[in-house]
């Protein structure tokens, strides 16, 4: 990593309100061969006394698309946003109605033949969408700057 690796530490975003129902997605760094473009994320969720913690890998484009969809939901009070990682262990579906009520449906599953699954819903209002979108944008900006510094 370059000198701005400290910027990447704990970089990510969250949905929900602590401590009751929240999902944190933290960037861990690139993985695999650099030319392939894989990145690792730590997902930590807490819902109704249950918790899940797993590492996932994906390309940055699904994260970028999710950020754009969340920003559009904030600006228009319409639409949906979906984030799913390559391994399909994580899926986040968000929707907003014309009154600004936001519903996030989160499904986290483990590996195995019959994996345990944590499914929960977070309800909030559109004012928090801006924060999610801004955190994703910051995350992608730091990753892009880090990659540019390595070249």
Secondary structure, DSSP 8 states (H G I E B T S, - for coil): --TTHHHHTT-EEEEEETTTEEEEEEEEEEES-GGG-EEEEEEEEEETTEEEEEEEEE-HHHHHHHHHHHHHHHHHS--EEEEE-TTSSEEEEEEE-TT-EEEEEEEEE-SSTT--EEEEEEEEEGGGHHHHHHHHHHHHHHHHHHHHHH-
